[in-house]
Amino acid sequence: MNTIITILLVVAGIIACLLIIALFMKKGHYAQTEIIINAPRQKVFDYLKLLKNQEAFNKHAMVEPDRKREFKGIDGTVGYIYAWSGGKDAGEGEKEIMGIIEGERIEMEIRFVKPMVTSARIIMAMESLADNQTTVSWSNAGTLKYPINMMIPMMEKFVAKGMASSLITLKNILEK
């Protein structure tokens, strides 16, 4: 009996410590990665502004290919919404195009309902290095409420790794 009580006290102590640590951790998260693509900036921009194309390169958009999808508006324009509902891997949420600077930048907001309610701002920016060479910069920023904010360091690494992998796939598609 003493062993069980000791184990429960240790577990309760660990949980209490984690909750106290979370009080002092940042609530904002930010991840960014970039890649150079050997293609003209306008070609890259025209491909990226269509959210339907994310199904071909975005690692997270490709999970659970049989998930339910819903589209509202005209793809590639401000206000277009791509929504999905799937199982534990895809979750449920939507991505909306919030702003477009033609040939240069696409701003989106991603809103999750499951596995937890949260949102983030996504920016995909393109810059010409040469006529046939473009830098694509992809950032993701948002906040997580207490106590979920204790997951931010792990989440930032996970998101950045997924974005980097997705950009390699995008590069391969656009350089064909």
C-alpha positions in Angstrom: 0.0 0.0 0.0 2.9 2.4 0.9 4.4 1.7 -2.6 1.2 2.7 -4.3 0.9 5.9 -2.3 4.6 6.7 -3.0 4.0 6.2 -6.7 0.9 8.4 -6.7 2.7 11.2 -4.8 5.7 11.1 -7.2 3.3 11.3 -10.2 1.4 14.1 -8.6 4.7 15.9 -7.9 5.8 15.5 -11.5 2.5 16.9 -12.8 2.6 19.8 -10.4 6.2 20.6 -11.5 5.2 20.5 -15.2 2.2 22.8 -14.5 4.4 25.3 -12.6 7.0 25.3 -15.4 4.3 25.9 -18.0 3.3 29.1 -16.1 6.7 30.6 -16.9 7.0 29.3 -20.5 6.3 31.4 -23.6 2.8 31.1 -25.0 3.8 32.1 -28.6 5.2 29.7 -31.1 7.1 30.4 -34.3 8.7 28.2 -36.9 10.2 29.2 -40.2 12.1 27.5 -43.0 13.1 28.3 -46.5 14.3 26.7 -49.7 15.7 27.8 -53.1 13.7 26.5 -56.0 15.0 26.6 -59.6 11.9 28.0 -61.1 10.6 31.6 -61.8 9.0 33.4 -58.9 5.6 33.7 -60.7 5.5 30.0 -61.5 6.1 29.2 -57.8 3.6 31.8 -56.6 0.9 30.6 -59.0 1.3 27.1 -57.7 1.4 28.0 -54.0 -1.6 30.3 -54.0 -3.9 27.4 -54.8 -4.6 25.6 -51.6 -5.6 22.5 -53.4 -2.0 22.1 -54.5 -1.0 21.6 -50.9 -2.3 18.0 -51.1 0.6 17.3 -53.4 3.5 18.7 -51.3 2.4 19.6 -47.8 3.3 16.6 -45.5 0.5 17.4 -43.1 -2.2 18.0 -45.8 -1.4 14.5 -47.2 -2.2 12.5 -44.1 -5.5 10.6 -44.2 -6.2 11.0 -47.9 -9.8 9.7 -47.4 -10.7 12.5 -44.9 -13.7 14.7 -45.6 -13.0 17.9 -47.4 -15.0 21.1 -48.0 -14.2 24.1 -50.1 -15.7 27.6 -49.8 -15.0 30.3 -52.4 -12.5 30.5 -55.3 -9.2 28.9 -54.7 -6.3 31.2 -54.9 -8.3 34.3 -53.8 -8.7 36.0 -50.4 -11.4 34.4 -48.4 -11.1 30.9 -49.9 -11.4 28.3 -47.2 -10.2 24.7 -47.3 -11.8 22.6 -44.5 -11.1 19.0 -43.5 -12.4 16.5 -41.0 -10.5 13.2 -40.4 -9.3 10.9 -37.7 -6.6 11.3 -35.1 -3.9 12.0 -37.6 -5.6 14.7 -39.7 -7.9 16.1 -37.0 -10.4 18.8 -38.0 -9.9 22.3 -39.0 -9.7 24.8 -41.9 -7.2 27.0 -43.7 -8.3 30.4 -45.1 -6.4 32.7 -47.4 -6.3 36.0 -45.5 -4.1 38.1 -47.9 -2.3 38.0 -51.1 0.5 40.2 -52.5 0.5 39.1 -56.2 3.7 37.3 -57.1 5.3 37.8 -53.6 3.3 36.6 -50.6 0.3 34.5 -49.4 -1.0 34.9 -45.9 -3.2 32.2 -44.4 -4.8 31.4 -41.1 -5.1 27.7 -40.0 -7.7 27.0 -37.4 -7.9 23.6 -35.7 -10.9 22.2 -33.9 -9.5 18.8 -33.2 -7.3 17.5 -31.6 -7.4 20.9 -29.8 -8.8 24.3 -30.5 -6.0 26.6 -31.7 -5.0 28.7 -34.7 -1.8 30.0 -36.4 -0.8 32.5 -39.0 1.0 31.0 -42.0 3.0 33.1 -44.5 4.5 31.8 -47.7 6.8 34.5 -49.2 8.7 34.3 -52.5 11.7 36.3 -53.6 13.5 36.1 -56.9 17.2 35.3 -56.7 17.6 35.2 -60.5 15.2 34.8 -63.4 14.9 31.1 -62.8 15.6 30.9 -59.1 13.2 31.7 -56.2 13.6 31.6 -52.5 10.4 30.3 -50.7 10.1 31.2 -47.0 7.4 29.5 -45.0 6.5 30.6 -41.5 4.0 29.5 -38.9 3.2 31.6 -35.8 0.5 31.5 -33.1 -0.2 31.0 -29.5 -1.1 28.1 -27.2 -2.9 28.6 -23.9 -1.7 27.3 -20.6 -0.9 24.5 -19.9 -0.7 23.3 -23.5 2.1 25.9 -24.0 4.5 23.5 -22.3 4.5 21.6 -25.7 5.8 24.6 -27.7 9.5 23.7 -27.9 8.5 20.2 -29.1 5.8 21.6 -31.4 8.2 24.2 -33.0 10.6 21.4 -33.9 7.9 19.2 -35.3 6.3 22.0 -37.4 9.6 23.2 -38.8 10.6 19.6 -39.7 7.3 19.1 -41.5 7.6 22.4 -43.3 11.2 21.6 -44.4 10.2 18.2 -45.7 7.2 19.7 -47.5 9.4 22.3 -49.2 11.7 19.6 -50.5 8.7 17.9 -52.1 7.5 21.3 -53.5 11.0 21.9 -55.0 10.9 18.5 -56.7 7.4 19.2 -58.1 8.3 22.7 -59.4 11.7 21.8 -60.9 10.3 19.0 -63.1 
